Amino acid sequence: MDDFQLKTIDTGTVKIRLRYGGEGPPLLLLHGHPQTHMMWHLVAPLLAKDFTVVMPDLRGYGDSSKPQTDPDHFPYSKRAMAEDQIAVMKELGFTRFAVAGHDRGGRCAYRLALDFLEAITKLAVLDIIPTGEAFRRTNKEFATDFWHWFFLAQPYDFPEKLIGANPDQFYFRETEACFIRKRWRTICAASVCPAPSMRCARTTGQVSRSISSWMRRIVV
């Protein structure tokens, strides 16, 4: 990622840390949970040959702001996150751009397309389907495999206290969970990053802002 510039943009409500680089039409890449913009470290250099690639840390993640939430959890709604990206791209000189989002970033991406249709030239949503559709299809197997969805949607501050008491156990328990230590070490070694999401997960206050709030504002 040496060819990408590191920048922090103040949107007026939060500060968004990002990297950008390349040449060509603007392409916004939005990471998933519990990741940062570094998840794109292998893809971005290839895309930068044809696009101006912009990779922010979403609010609540990495080195972007982690504002206080509110009873409605709107500060961590996908609508608020989408507004951040419009401000970021405008600051970089782009009023129209393509967007690709993975996981939580995918939810932010289709919120962008819904709320700012005139700004989006193309949309790619990776590894995610609309949450409402997922819940409509819920059965025993889904509820068992995705138990954390229902756990994180519990009223504040029940999930925050439990996760904050032992974040390593929640994220890196030695099971087939996607965040087991072996896989995480591989990801971090490949991206040469200090695992900023791990730092975020280990701070109880940030857990409340970057994890549980998004589940409580699912369809905003």
C-alpha positions in Angstrom: 0.0 0.0 0.0 3.0 2.3 -0.3 1.7 3.9 -3.4 -1.5 5.1 -1.6 -1.7 8.3 0.3 -3.0 8.3 3.9 -5.4 11.1 4.7 -8.0 12.0 7.4 -11.0 14.0 6.3 -13.3 15.9 8.7 -16.9 15.6 7.5 -18.2 18.0 10.2 -19.6 15.2 12.3 -16.7 12.6 12.3 -13.2 12.3 11.1 -12.7 9.5 8.5 -9.2 8.0 8.0 -8.6 6.7 4.5 -6.1 5.7 1.8 -6.4 6.7 -1.8 -4.4 6.3 -5.0 -4.4 5.3 -8.6 -5.6 7.0 -11.7 -9.0 6.8 -13.5 -12.7 6.9 -12.6 -13.3 7.1 -8.8 -14.0 3.8 -7.0 -15.0 3.7 -3.3 -14.2 0.5 -1.5 -16.0 -0.2 1.9 -14.7 -2.8 4.3 -16.7 -5.2 6.4 -16.7 -6.1 10.1 -14.5 -6.4 12.1 -12.0 -5.0 9.5 -10.6 -1.8 8.2 -9.6 -0.5 4.8 -6.6 -2.8 4.9 -8.8 -5.7 3.9 -8.4 -4.4 0.4 -4.5 -4.6 0.5 -4.2 -7.2 -2.3 -7.0 -5.9 -4.5 -6.4 -2.2 -4.3 -3.0 -2.1 -6.2 -4.6 -4.0 -9.1 -7.6 -1.7 -9.2 -5.5 1.4 -9.0 -4.2 0.6 -12.5 -7.6 1.6 -13.9 -9.3 3.6 -11.1 -8.7 6.2 -8.5 -9.3 3.9 -5.5 -10.6 5.4 -2.2 -10.6 3.1 0.9 -11.9 4.6 4.1 -12.2 3.2 7.6 -15.9 3.4 8.3 -16.9 5.4 11.4 -16.5 3.1 14.4 -13.6 1.2 12.8 -9.9 1.5 12.7 -8.6 5.0 13.1 -11.8 6.8 12.1 -13.9 8.6 14.7 -16.0 6.5 17.2 -18.7 9.0 18.2 -21.0 8.5 21.1 -24.2 6.7 20.1 -27.7 7.6 21.2 -30.8 5.7 22.3 -31.8 5.3 18.6 -28.3 4.4 17.6 -28.5 6.6 14.5 -24.8 7.6 14.7 -24.0 4.1 13.6 -26.8 3.6 11.1 -25.8 2.8 7.5 -27.5 6.1 6.6 -25.0 8.1 8.7 -22.1 6.0 7.3 -23.3 6.7 3.8 -23.4 10.4 4.5 -19.8 10.2 5.6 -18.8 8.7 2.3 -20.5 11.4 0.3 -18.6 14.0 2.3 -15.3 12.1 1.9 -15.7 11.8 -1.9 -16.7 15.4 -2.2 -13.6 16.5 -0.3 -11.5 14.5 -2.8 -13.2 16.1 -5.7 -15.7 13.4 -6.7 -19.4 14.0 -7.0 -20.1 10.8 -8.9 -18.4 7.5 -8.2 -18.6 3.7 -8.2 -18.8 1.9 -4.9 -18.1 -1.7 -3.9 -18.8 -2.9 -0.4 -18.1 -6.1 1.5 -20.2 -7.3 4.4 -21.1 -4.3 6.6 -19.6 -2.1 3.9 -22.0 -3.7 1.4 -24.9 -2.5 3.6 -23.4 1.0 3.6 -23.0 0.7 -0.2 -26.6 0.0 -0.9 -27.7 2.7 1.5 -25.6 5.0 -0.6 -27.4 3.9 -3.7 -30.8 4.3 -2.1 -30.1 7.7 -0.6 -27.7 9.2 -3.2 -28.7 7.6 -6.4 -27.5 10.6 -8.5 -24.0 10.1 -7.0 -23.5 6.4 -7.7 -22.4 5.3 -11.1 -22.1 1.6 -10.3 -22.7 -0.6 -7.3 -21.2 -3.9 -6.2 -22.3 -5.6 -3.0 -20.1 -8.5 -1.9 -20.8 -11.4 0.5 -24.1 -9.9 1.9 -27.8 -9.9 1.3 -30.3 -7.4 2.7 -30.8 -8.1 6.4 -34.6 -8.1 6.1 -34.3 -10.9 3.6 -31.9 -12.9 5.8 -34.3 -12.6 8.7 -37.3 -13.7 6.6 -35.4 -16.8 5.8 -34.3 -17.5 9.4 -34.5 -21.1 10.6 -32.8 -23.1 13.3 -29.6 -23.5 11.4 -29.3 -19.8 10.6 -30.1 -18.7 14.1 -27.5 -21.1 15.5 -24.7 -20.1 13.0 -25.5 -16.4 13.2 -26.3 -16.2 16.9 -24.2 -13.1 17.3 -26.7 -11.1 15.1 -29.4 -11.7 17.8 -27.0 -11.2 20.6 -25.7 -7.9 19.3 -29.3 -6.6 18.9 -30.0 -6.9 22.6 -30.7 -3.6 24.5 -27.7 -1.5 25.5 -25.5 -2.2 27.3 -25.8 -6.0 27.7 -23.7 -7.1 24.7 -21.1 -4.4 25.4 -20.5 -5.5 28.9 -20.2 -9.2 28.0 -17.9 -8.5 25.1 -15.9 -6.0 27.0 -15.3 -8.4 29.8 -13.4 -10.8 27.5 -13.1 -9.5 23.9 -10.5 -12.1 23.0 -12.9 -14.9 23.9 -15.7 -13.3 21.8 -13.6 -12.7 18.7 -10.9 -15.3 18.8 -12.3 -18.4 20.6 -10.7 -21.6 19.3 -13.6 -22.8 17.2 -14.6 -22.6 13.6 -15.5 -19.0 14.1 -14.3 -16.7 11.3 -12.2 -14.7 13.8 -10.1 -17.5 15.3 -6.5 -16.4 16.1 -4.9 -18.5 13.4 -6.9 -16.8 10.6 -6.5 -13.4 12.2 -2.7 -13.7 12.4 -2.7 -14.7 8.7 -4.8 -11.7 7.7 -2.6 -9.3 9.7 0.6 -10.8 8.5 -0.4 -10.5 4.9 -1.6 -6.9 5.3 1.3 -5.8 7.5 -1.2 -4.0 9.7 -1.4 -3.6 13.5 -4.9 -5.1 13.6 -6.8 -1.8 14.4 -10.0 -3.7 14.6 -8.5 -5.8 17.4 -7.7 -2.5 19.3 -11.3 -1.4 18.8 -12.7 -4.7 20.0 -10.7 -4.5 23.2 -12.2 -1.2 24.2 -15.6 -1.6 25.8 -16.8 1.8 24.8 -15.8 1.3 21.2 -17.5 -2.1 21.2 -20.7 -0.3 21.9 -20.2 2.1 19.0 -18.7 -0.2 16.4 -20.6 -3.4 16.9 -23.9 -3.4 18.7 -25.2 -0.2 17.3 -25.3 -1.4 13.7 -27.4 -4.4 14.7 -29.9 -2.1 16.5 -30.3 0.0 13.4 -30.5 -2.8 10.9 -32.7 -1.3 8.2 -32.0 2.4 8.6 
